[in-house]
């Protein structure tokens, strides 16, 4: 799974500014069954897509809870599984954090996750805890070369991809720069419709950012053609049945209203002539 995430947060928004702006692509095999973003049956406070892959049903890559939580999971490619004998599905990391059935603080959950990180294939996990006073963003990666503990991320704009956070791909750096410009120009509530369209354009950006030494190093077992096709924000590799199949945008205003918009390819997916389905869900953060 190759994905990309752009995030902007502020703890001191002006009355017409969004507190949080999130834009993300999910890149996955076209044949992998998925349920579109919806209010979850087992926890109606949560909005997100869900994996329907046999054995991994119920996992997710991105979800938001009106209880004040957002979680995003990104694969870290080009690394060995830490412990193949106990490798388990990573999608439940997102579900466990946003449903919070154990009633843990953000730090407590991440501390517990760090103790079991060796059980999973390499990943970057971005956890967001939202209250009336602040938005606390923390990143945790179990990949080699990373601290085995969560790190606080300050306010502002940031991007993540499928490498370790300190060595981003070129498309993440270029995408984050474009994302910052979009937020600066259109990050006001009165420009919401334009903001969404600009973010969607970013997520559909198919410009190649190649060569990219970090991407090439991590995909050194793939052909040059495949590596180059993964160097854009929007990935399309139809000959391998793989590419960007879902766009997600989450906006939270200063009053705590959440707008979650998702565009996803209708299954069965025809990557050369896809039908895009869009849904929009809204909710109110209960502690804002």
C-alpha positions, 0 to 999 in steps of 0.5 A: 500500500502506497499512500500520501498524507498532507495535514495542516493544523492550528491551535489559534485559528482566526474566526474564519480559519479552519483548525484542521485541513487534511488531504490524503490518497489511498493507493491500493490494489484495485481488486482489494474489496473496500467499503466507502467512507461511512458512519461505522456500524459498530461505533456510529461516532466514527467516519471512515472507509473499511477494509473488506479483505478476508482476514482483515475485515474491519481495518481502516487506513483513515478515520475520524471520530466525533470524540476528537480523534483522527488516525491515518496509517501509511505503509513504509515500503522497502523494509523487512517485516520485523517479526514475520512469525507474528505479523498482524494486520495494521488496519486495526491500529486506526480502528483501535485508536478512533474507537478507543474502547479501552478509554486511553489517552493518546499517549497511553495508546501510543505507548502500548502500540510502541510495545507491540510495534514489532508485530506489524509490517513497517508503518507510519501512524499519525494520531490526532487528538482534538480538544477545545484548547488544542490539536495534538498531532503525534507520529509513530513509526516502527520502521528501522531507523526511527525512534521506538516512541511517538513524536509530537508534531507542531502546528503548521503544514506537513506531509507524510508518505511511504518512507520514514518521516525524516527521509521523505520522497520527492513527491511528498516534499513537492506536494507539501509545498503545493499544499502549503500554498493552497492552505495559505490562499484558500484556508478560510471557511468562506473559500471552502468549496474552492479549497476542496477543489484545489486539494482534490487537484493536488491529490490528482497531481500526476506529475512525475518527481523522478528520479528520486534516490530515496524512492529508488532505494526503497523500490530497488526490486521494481522496474524503473518504469514502475518506480517512476509511476509511483513518483507522482502524488496520483499513482496509476499502474493499471498493468499491475492492477494498482494505483490511487483509488481513494481521495479523502479530505477532512476539514474542521472549522473553529466551531468543531464542525467536521466535513469529511469528503471522499472520492473512490473508484467504483468497484469493480474498478476499471483503471483506464476508465474509472467511475468515481463515487463521492460521499460527504459526511458531517459531524460535530466534535463533541469536545470543541 
